[in-house]
Amino acid sequence: MRLLQKLIFGTGLALAIGSAWAGVSQQQADQLGKSLTPWGADPAGNADKTIPAYTGGLPTTTAPDGWTKGSGRYDLGPYDGEKPLFSITASNYEKYADRLSAGSIAMLKKSPQFRMDVYQTHRSVAHSSNWLSHCKTNAVKANISSTANGFSDAYSCVPFPIPTTGAEVMWNMATTDLWGVDTAIRQSTWYIDASGHLTDVGQLDVEFAQPYQDPKKDALDGGAYRLQVGTWIGPPSQVGQKILQRVPVDYDKSGTVTWVYFPGQRRTRVAPDYTYDTPIAPDGGVINYDELFGFAGALDRYDFKLAGKKEIYVMYNANRMIFAPTDKMLAKNVINPDVSRWELHRVWVVEATLKAGKRHVQPRRTLYIDEDTWACVATDAYDQGGTLFKVGFYPVVPLWDQQYFGQGMIFYDLSKGSTYIEAHNRSNDFIKGSEQLTDINKFTPAALTSSGLR
């Protein structure tokens, strides 16, 4: 049995959160970079060779024909010439059911337009040398709090590369190198109702700074591991509105602090309710704050159980879909299968169950977290009656020239028949980043107000 299986199933620790855990032994940590990748994935392929060995991801020299380095556009991918190996549809999904999430099965059964074209698997995401250099140290030194609502003594790489609890996996997901150290993106959001009517929800400029990954340091200053500012540049009703968030490393000490700038008032205000299952108003209220990229925010309302690893089909190397022009993005009210790419990858499965006495519109959630990125790649959400009602997919895009990755978001509401998409499919959308942290002084309420004045 592999080391991870021994840790997860042999110790009895991979069950519920609740007690503090101070890392693994040095002997266990020494397996990172040997029987495990530096961040804790299995470097070997699977038995039937449908998942290859990890060989380092795409190099920085990757340059698909026609691609312009520095453009922030990844329309063109290195695997665009490949053809699907097979397709999964409503008529044959039972043949592949053991490698499908509950949400994938639900969509195949519900929507005639939903089809999963499965391609050759590529473990394409690479990580920076700075990020990789801290993984083994984190494995030994990182501490999760007694409530599992925070962690300490970790830096840059995920804090728990050899996780033993669901909460540790959730913290790895929260602190992975999605978007890198210092990144600016322009993204577009769309809502499609059951009849297929498309609504432009908005276009947003977002700046991320992740002090937790600053290559000039080896420890986190202060309590925020990520800072971000979003500015709406469309539609007209939202233009100029801004949102600033400071995301803490320990929610028991400080919750997510959010400020909002309203251009009509020229004032910046604290927004204490922009958390948990509060709907995101500028996005039409169709997703909640803690649904962003699978899960966001404090862990205190759920018990997180680590159910082990599984091989499932997920949206990966999704350049064509993430950057697809709007007229090619959809097939009625689902993502157009012709621009979608599904691959078989190993994921951690975490079951989130609402704690006694807590409230949430989603009492149970299943999260599928990719072993090569620690990114959530799919979610299933259940209502008060235990019925699956919302399905999430988060396509992964390797940013080969920057040595990290980006993602999009797709939510299918099974009860309403509607779809929400966040991608980069306008011609002026982009993802641009740097491994060097720039001025973080712009991530303050005063800077937010001054930047909004005209």
C-alpha positions in Angstrom: 0.0 0.0 0.0 1.3 3.4 -0.9 2.4 5.9 1.8 -0.6 8.1 1.3 -3.0 5.2 1.7 -1.3 4.2 4.9 -1.5 7.8 6.2 -5.2 8.2 5.3 -6.6 4.8 6.1 -4.2 3.2 8.5 -4.1 6.0 11.1 -7.8 6.7 11.5 -7.0 10.4 11.3 -8.6 11.1 8.0 -12.0 11.4 9.3 -13.4 14.6 10.9 -11.7 17.8 11.9 -11.4 18.9 15.4 -8.0 18.3 17.0 -4.8 20.2 16.3 -2.3 18.4 14.1 1.3 19.4 13.9 2.6 18.0 10.6 4.1 14.7 9.7 7.4 13.1 10.7 10.6 14.0 8.9 10.7 10.5 7.6 7.3 10.9 6.0 8.2 14.3 4.7 11.3 12.9 3.1 9.0 11.0 0.7 8.2 14.3 -1.0 10.2 14.4 -4.2 10.6 10.6 -4.1 7.5 8.4 -3.8 5.4 11.6 -3.9 5.8 14.8 -5.8 7.1 17.7 -3.7 3.5 18.9 -3.1 2.2 15.4 -2.3 0.7 14.0 -5.6 1.4 10.4 -6.8 4.0 10.8 -9.5 3.3 7.4 -11.0 0.7 6.7 -13.7 -2.2 4.5 -13.0 -2.4 0.7 -13.7 -4.1 0.9 -17.1 -1.9 3.8 -18.2 -4.9 6.2 -18.8 -3.2 8.5 -16.3 0.5 9.1 -17.2 3.4 9.6 -14.8 4.1 13.2 -13.8 7.1 14.5 -15.6 7.3 18.1 -14.5 4.4 19.8 -16.4 4.8 22.0 -19.5 8.1 23.9 -19.7 8.3 27.7 -19.9 9.5 27.3 -23.5 6.1 25.9 -24.5 4.9 28.0 -27.5 1.9 26.7 -29.4 1.8 27.8 -33.1 0.3 31.3 -33.2 0.6 32.0 -29.5 2.0 35.4 -28.3 4.0 35.3 -25.1 3.0 38.0 -22.7 -0.4 38.6 -24.3 -2.3 37.1 -21.3 -4.2 35.0 -23.9 -4.2 31.2 -23.8 -6.7 30.6 -26.6 -4.1 28.3 -28.3 -3.0 25.3 -26.3 -0.3 22.6 -26.9 -2.9 19.8 -27.3 -5.3 21.5 -29.7 -4.5 19.0 -32.4 -5.7 16.0 -30.4 -8.9 14.2 -31.1 -11.3 12.8 -28.5 -10.7 9.2 -27.4 -14.4 8.6 -26.9 -17.5 10.5 -25.8 -19.7 9.9 -22.7 -23.4 10.6 -23.3 -26.8 9.9 -21.6 -26.9 6.6 -23.5 -23.6 5.1 -22.4 -22.7 6.9 -19.1 -23.3 3.8 -17.0 -20.2 2.2 -18.6 -18.1 5.0 -17.1 -20.1 5.6 -13.9 -17.3 4.7 -11.6 -15.2 7.5 -13.0 -17.9 10.2 -13.0 -18.9 12.6 -10.3 -22.5 12.6 -9.2 -22.8 16.0 -10.8 -21.6 14.7 -14.2 -24.1 11.9 -14.1 -26.9 14.3 -13.2 -26.0 16.6 -16.1 -25.8 13.7 -18.6 -29.2 12.4 -17.5 -30.8 15.9 -17.5 -29.5 17.7 -20.6 -29.5 16.3 -24.1 -26.9 18.8 -25.1 -24.4 17.8 -22.3 -21.7 15.5 -23.7 -18.3 14.7 -22.3 -15.6 14.3 -25.0 -12.7 12.5 -23.2 -9.1 13.2 -24.4 -5.7 11.9 -23.6 -4.7 12.9 -20.0 -1.8 15.4 -19.7 -0.4 16.3 -16.3 0.6 19.7 -17.7 0.7 22.1 -14.7 4.1 23.1 -13.5 5.0 24.9 -10.3 7.7 27.5 -9.6 10.9 26.7 -7.8 10.1 29.0 -5.0 6.8 27.3 -4.4 8.3 23.9 -4.5 11.2 24.8 -2.1 8.9 25.1 0.9 6.8 21.9 0.6 8.9 19.6 2.7 9.4 22.2 5.5 5.6 22.8 5.6 4.9 19.1 5.8 6.8 18.9 9.1 6.1 22.3 10.7 2.6 23.4 9.6 0.0 23.4 12.4 -3.7 23.4 11.9 -5.7 25.1 14.7 -7.7 23.2 17.2 -10.9 24.3 15.4 -9.4 23.6 11.9 -10.4 27.2 11.0 -6.8 28.3 10.5 -3.2 27.2 10.2 0.3 28.5 11.1 4.0 27.9 10.5 3.8 27.3 6.7 4.8 29.3 3.7 4.4 29.4 -0.1 3.7 25.7 -0.9 0.5 24.2 0.4 0.8 23.8 4.2 -0.1 20.1 4.3 1.4 18.3 1.3 0.7 15.0 3.1 -2.8 15.6 4.4 -4.6 13.4 6.9 -7.8 15.3 7.4 -10.4 16.9 5.1 -9.7 20.3 6.7 -6.0 20.1 5.7 -7.0 19.4 2.1 -9.3 22.4 2.2 -6.5 24.6 3.4 -4.3 23.2 0.6 -6.9 24.2 -1.9 -7.2 27.7 -0.4 -3.5 28.4 -0.6 -2.4 26.7 -3.8 -0.7 28.7 -6.6 -3.9 29.5 -8.5 -3.1 32.8 -10.3 0.5 32.8 -8.9 2.0 35.5 -6.7 0.9 38.8 -8.4 -1.6 38.6 -11.1 -4.1 40.7 -13.1 -7.0 39.1 -14.9 -9.9 40.3 -16.9 -12.8 37.9 -16.8 -16.4 37.8 -18.1 -19.4 36.3 -16.4 -22.6 35.0 -18.0 -26.0 33.7 -16.9 -28.1 31.5 -19.1 -31.7 30.6 -18.2 -33.5 27.4 -18.9 -34.7 28.6 -22.3 -31.1 29.4 -23.4 -31.4 33.2 -23.0 -27.9 34.6 -22.4 -27.4 37.5 -20.0 -24.2 39.5 -19.7 -23.6 39.6 -16.0 -20.4 41.6 -16.1 -16.8 42.0 -17.0 -14.4 42.4 -14.1 -10.8 43.4 -13.7 -9.2 41.6 -10.7 -5.8 42.1 -9.2 -4.4 39.4 -6.9 -1.5 39.6 -4.5 -0.5 36.5 -2.5 2.0 37.5 0.2 2.0 33.9 1.3 4.0 33.1 -1.8 6.3 36.1 -2.0 9.7 34.6 -3.2 11.6 37.4 -1.4 10.5 36.1 2.0 10.2 32.8 3.8 7.5 33.6 6.3 4.1 35.3 6.2 3.9 38.9 7.5 0.5 39.6 9.0 -2.6 37.5 8.9 -3.7 37.7 5.2 -2.4 35.1 2.8 -4.2 36.7 -0.2 -5.3 40.2 -1.1 -7.6 41.0 -4.1 -9.3 44.0 -5.7 -12.1 43.6 -8.3 -13.3 46.5 -10.5 -16.4 46.2 -12.7 -16.0 47.5 -16.2 -19.4 46.3 -17.4 -22.3 46.2 -17.6 -23.1 49.9 -17.4 -25.1 49.5 -14.1 -22.0 48.1 -12.4 -19.2 50.1 -14.0 -16.8 51.6 -11.3 -18.0 49.4 -8.4 -15.0 47.9 -6.6 -14.5 45.2 -4.0 -11.5 44.7 -1.8 -10.9 41.5 0.2 -8.2 40.4 2.7 -8.3 36.7 3.1 -6.9 35.5 6.5 -4.8 32.5 7.4 -6.8 32.0 10.6 -10.5 32.8 10.6 -10.7 32.5 14.4 -8.5 35.5 14.7 -9.9 37.5 11.7 -12.6 36.7 9.3 -12.5 37.7 5.6 -12.6 41.5 5.6 -14.4 43.0 2.6 -14.7 46.6 1.6 -16.9 47.8 -1.3 -16.6 51.1 -3.2 -19.8 52.6 -4.7 -19.0 55.1 -7.4 -22.3 56.9 -7.0 -21.5 57.7 -3.3 -17.7 57.8 -3.8 -17.4 56.0 -0.5 -15.8 52.8 0.7 -17.7 50.7 3.2 -17.0 47.5 5.1 -19.3 44.7 4.0 -19.4 42.2 6.9 -22.0 39.9 5.2 -20.0 39.1 2.1 -19.4 35.6 3.3 -20.8 32.1 3.5 -24.0 31.5 1.5 -24.7 35.2 0.9 -25.5 35.5 -2.8 -23.0 37.7 -4.8 -25.3 40.5 -5.9 -23.1 41.9 -8.8 -23.1 38.4 -10.3 -26.9 38.3 -10.4 -27.1 36.5 -7.0 -26.9 33.1 -8.6 -23.8 31.9 -6.7 -22.7 32.4 -3.1 -19.5 33.9 -1.8 -18.3 30.6 -0.4 -18.8 28.8 -3.7 -16.1 30.6 -5.6 -13.7 28.1 -7.2 -15.4 25.3 -5.3 -15.1 26.7 -1.8 -14.0 30.0 -0.2 -13.9 31.3 3.3 -14.1 30.0 6.8 -14.4 26.3 7.5 -16.4 26.6 10.7 -19.9 25.6 9.4 -18.9 22.2 8.1 -17.3 19.0 9.2 -14.9 18.0 6.4 -14.3 14.3 5.9 -11.5 13.0 3.7 -12.9 10.2 1.7 -9.7 9.3 -0.1 -8.6 9.5 -3.7 -10.5 8.6 -6.9 -10.0 8.8 -10.6 -12.6 10.9 -12.4 -13.1 12.8 -15.6 -12.7 16.5 -15.1 -12.3 19.6 -17.3 -8.5 20.0 -17.8 -6.2 21.7 -20.3 -9.4 23.7 -21.0 -7.9 26.5 -23.1 -10.5 26.3 -25.9 -13.4 26.5 -23.4 -12.1 29.2 -21.1 -11.2 31.5 -24.1 -14.0 30.4 -26.4 -15.8 33.4 -28.1 -19.3 33.8 -26.7 -21.0 32.6 -29.9 -19.0 29.3 -29.6 -19.2 28.9 -25.9 -22.7 27.5 -25.5 -25.0 24.7 -26.8 -28.3 26.1 -25.6 -27.8 26.3 -21.8 -24.7 24.1 -21.3 -21.1 24.5 -22.3 -20.7 23.6 -26.0 -19.2 20.0 -26.0 -17.2 20.9 -29.1 -15.0 23.3 -27.1 -14.9 21.3 -23.9 -12.1 18.9 -23.0 -12.4 16.2 -20.3 -9.5 14.1 -19.0 -9.0 11.4 -16.4 -7.2 12.7 -13.3 -6.8 11.6 -9.7 -8.6 13.7 -7.2 -9.0 13.9 -3.4 -12.6 13.6 -2.4 -13.8 15.7 0.6 -17.3 15.4 2.0 -18.5 18.6 3.7 -21.5 18.1 6.1 -23.2 20.9 8.0 -22.4 21.0 11.7 -25.2 20.7 14.2 -26.6 24.1 15.0 -25.2 25.7 11.9 -27.1 27.0 8.9 -26.4 26.9 5.2 -28.5 26.6 2.0 -26.2 23.6 1.1 -26.1 21.3 4.1 -24.0 18.8 2.2 -21.3 19.3 -0.4 -18.8 17.0 -2.1 -15.6 18.5 -3.4 -13.1 16.9 -5.8 -9.6 18.4 -5.6 -7.0 17.7 -8.2 -3.8 16.1 -6.9 -1.5 18.0 -9.3 -2.7 21.5 -8.5 -4.7 21.2 -5.2 -7.4 23.0 -7.1 -11.1 22.1 -6.7 -12.2 20.8 -10.1 -15.8 19.8 -9.4 -18.4 20.1 -6.7 -21.8 18.6 -5.9 -24.2 20.5 -3.7 -27.3 19.1 -2.0 -30.3 20.9 -0.6 -32.2 20.6 2.7 -34.0 17.5 1.4 -30.7 15.8 0.4 -31.3 16.3 -3.3 -28.4 17.2 -5.6 -29.4 20.6 -6.9 -26.2 22.5 -8.0 -23.3 21.1 -9.9 -19.9 22.9 -10.3 -17.0 22.4 -12.7 -13.8 24.5 -12.5 -11.7 23.9 -15.7 -8.0 24.0 -15.3 -5.7 26.0 -17.7 -1.9 25.6 -17.4 -0.1 28.9 -17.6 3.1 27.4 -18.9 5.1 30.6 -19.2 4.3 31.5 -15.6 4.6 28.1 -13.9 1.2 28.1 -12.3 -2.4 27.8 -13.5 -5.7 29.5 -13.9 -9.3 28.3 -13.7 -12.8 29.1 -14.8 -16.2 28.4 -13.1 -19.3 26.7 -14.4 -22.4 26.2 -12.2 -25.4 24.2 -13.4 -28.5 24.7 -11.2 -30.5 21.5 -11.7 -33.6 22.9 -10.0 -33.9 25.9 -12.3 -32.2 24.6 -15.4 -29.9 27.6 -15.4 -26.2 28.0 -16.0 -23.5 30.5 -14.6 -20.2 30.8 -16.3 -17.0 32.7 -15.4 -14.4 32.6 -18.1 -12.2 34.8 -20.4 -14.2 34.7 -23.6 -14.3 38.3 -24.6 -11.6 39.2 -27.0 -10.0 41.7 -24.5 -10.0 39.3 -21.5 -6.6 38.1 -20.2 -4.5 36.5 -17.5 -1.3 38.3 -16.8 1.0 37.6 -13.8 4.4 37.8 -12.2 6.3 35.8 -9.7 7.4 39.0 -8.0 5.1 40.7 -5.5 4.6 44.3 -6.4 3.1 47.2 -4.3 0.6 45.8 -1.9 -0.3 49.2 -0.6 -3.0 49.4 -3.3 -4.9 46.7 -1.4 -6.2 49.1 1.3 -9.6 50.9 1.8 -7.9 54.3 1.2 -6.4 53.2 -2.0 -9.7 51.7 -3.1 -11.4 55.1 -2.6 -8.7 57.1 -4.3 -8.6 54.8 -7.3 -12.4 55.3 -7.7 -12.4 59.1 -7.7 -12.7 60.8 -11.1 
